[in-house]
Amino acid sequence: MDKPQEEMQFLGLLGIYKETIKTIVSWRKIFTQITLTFILPLAFIFLAHMEVSNLISRKIIHTDFQKHITRPGTLRYNKLSDALRSEWITYWLLKATYFTFFIIFSLLSTSAVVYTVASIYTSTNNLTFNTVIGIVPKVWKRLVVTFLCAFVIFFVYNMIAILILVFYMVHFPDNTFGVVVFHVMLVLYFVGFAYMSIIWQMACVVSVLESCYGVRAMMKSMDLIKGKRWVAIIVVSKLVLSFFAMQIVFEVFVVNGGELGVGVWRRLGFGVLCLVAVLMLFLFGLVVQTILYLVCKSYHHESIDKSSLADFLENYLGDYEALNGDDNVQVQLEQANV
């Protein structure tokens, strides 16, 4: 990544995409290692969860149907009730396990990719996969704090949305005016949700490359995306739609492929293609959000001090020897007026 910092601010949507692809291709070896180590488990969990969840859901539906056509109080009815309860417990345990591992590998992948892209941007000559592995566990802790703060904010946001929905159902009539109000509220909800998602993704990059994390990183990300808000919205929206499209393809041709007459080998082929596509999307998304961060930094005339990241990284690297040599350059992103 050889583009001067002062030119980064002029990158539009296509420029950000071009810079992202060039970065991945130029450093394909280390990105391949990161992908196989962190992103592959993430993509596998993402897709496998849909398959397993669908199987359990079908069992629940079948058991519930059998229960409804069975006379209450009989031995069969009691056995079906116990089986249904067990299946629901399995279902929610699956959801909790999926959510836990998905978040863990998401944060690990973010740590590795963001640090790697920043090191590439500052022309670190001897960046290696071992260096990235050494930094990930320490950076990951900072991302956990930011994630927990974001989780609380999203939880409060959704609780407020539910309260507003309950208020609407009680006080608004079921007529044309009420329907219009409902759709306006729905649009506002999704706009707010998307905006907070952008702030959270930018905050993850801030948590890795700056001294602030948690709520401070969220506030910092809000300031950074000003002026590049529409670019950020388009980037994130395209990524979300791409993941949604892959999810639909996987559910249609793999999860429900048997019912549609899709053969086993074709289902396997579609599954492999979806896995590769999701891998590429995850990697592309993580790199592009880091490039977007650098663009926003340049837009706000916040310089990148290449000489002082060593002191910054020592705060969480401990005894690990990373990028401290004379030929090693580290990134400290701090504000400086131009």
Residue pairs with C-beta under 8 A, 6 or more apart in sequence:
1 19
1 22
1 23
1 26
1 117
1 120
1 121
3 11
3 19
5 294
5 297
5 298
5 303
5 304
6 298
6 338
7 298
8 294
8 295
8 297
8 298
8 299
9 295
9 298
9 299
9 301
11 19
11 291
11 295
12 231
13 231
13 234
13 235
16 231
16 235
16 288
16 291
16 292
16 295
17 288
19 291
20 284
20 287
20 288
20 291
21 284
23 117
23 120
23 287
23 291
24 31
24 283
24 284
24 287
26 120
27 116
27 120
30 116
30 127
30 128
30 129
30 132
31 113
31 116
31 283
31 287
33 129
34 109
34 112
34 113
34 116
34 129
34 132
34 283
35 279
35 283
37 112
37 133
38 105
38 108
38 109
38 112
38 136
39 105
39 109
39 279
39 282
39 283
39 286
40 279
41 101
41 105
42 102
42 105
42 106
42 109
42 282
43 275
43 278
43 279
43 282
44 275
45 98
45 101
45 102
45 105
46 102
46 278
47 250
47 254
47 271
47 274
47 275
47 278
49 94
49 98
49 102
50 247
50 250
50 251
50 255
51 254
51 255
52 94
53 91
53 94
53 95
53 98
54 251
54 255
54 256
56 87
56 90
56 91
56 94
57 91
59 87
60 84
60 87
60 88
60 91
63 80
63 83
63 84
63 87
64 84
66 80
67 77
67 80
67 81
67 84
70 76
70 77
70 80
71 77
103 147
107 140
107 143
107 144
107 147
107 204
108 136
108 140
109 282
109 286
110 143
110 204
110 205
110 208
110 286
111 135
111 136
111 139
111 140
111 143
111 208
112 132
112 133
112 136
113 283
113 286
113 287
113 290
114 139
114 204
114 205
114 208
114 209
114 286
114 289
114 290
115 132
115 135
115 136
115 139
115 208
115 209
116 127
116 132
117 287
117 290
117 291
118 208
118 209
118 290
118 294
118 331
118 333
119 127
119 131
119 323
119 329
119 330
119 331
120 127
121 294
121 304
121 331
122 304
122 306
122 309
122 329
122 330
122 331
123 306
123 329
124 323
124 328
124 329
124 330
125 327
125 328
125 329
126 325
126 327
126 328
127 323
131 322
131 323
134 317
134 320
134 322
135 313
135 317
135 320
135 322
138 316
138 317
138 318
138 320
139 207
139 208
139 316
141 316
142 207
142 208
142 213
142 316
143 204
143 207
143 208
143 213
145 207
145 213
145 214
146 200
146 203
146 204
146 207
146 213
146 214
146 217
146 218
147 204
148 214
149 214
149 215
149 217
149 218
150 196
150 200
150 203
150 218
153 196
153 218
154 193
154 196
154 200
157 192
157 193
157 196
161 189
164 185
165 185
168 178
168 181
168 182
168 185
172 178
172 181
172 182
194 233
194 236
194 237
194 240
195 233
197 236
197 240
198 225
198 232
198 233
198 236
199 218
199 221
199 222
199 225
200 218
200 221
201 236
201 289
202 221
202 224
202 225
202 232
202 289
202 292
202 293
202 296
203 213
203 217
203 218
203 220
203 221
204 217
204 289
205 221
205 289
205 290
205 293
206 212
206 213
206 217
206 220
206 221
206 224
206 293
207 213
207 214
207 217
209 293
209 331
209 333
210 217
210 220
210 333
210 334
211 312
211 315
212 220
223 300
224 293
224 296
224 297
224 300
225 232
225 296
226 300
227 296
227 299
227 300
228 292
228 295
228 296
228 299
231 292
231 295
232 292
232 296
235 288
235 289
235 292
239 281
239 284
239 285
239 288
242 281
243 278
243 281
246 274
246 277
246 278
246 281
249 270
249 274
250 270
250 271
250 274
252 260
253 260
253 262
253 266
253 267
253 270
254 267
254 270
254 271
254 274
257 266
257 267
257 270
258 267
262 270
294 304
297 304
297 333
300 335
301 336
301 337
301 338
302 333
302 334
302 335
302 336
303 334
303 335
303 336
303 338
304 331
304 332
304 333
305 332
305 333
305 334
305 336
306 329
306 330
306 331
306 332
307 329
307 332
308 330
308 332
308 334
309 323
309 329
309 330
309 331
309 332
310 323
310 324
310 328
310 330
311 332
312 330
312 332
313 322
313 323
313 330
322 328
322 330
323 329
323 330
324 330
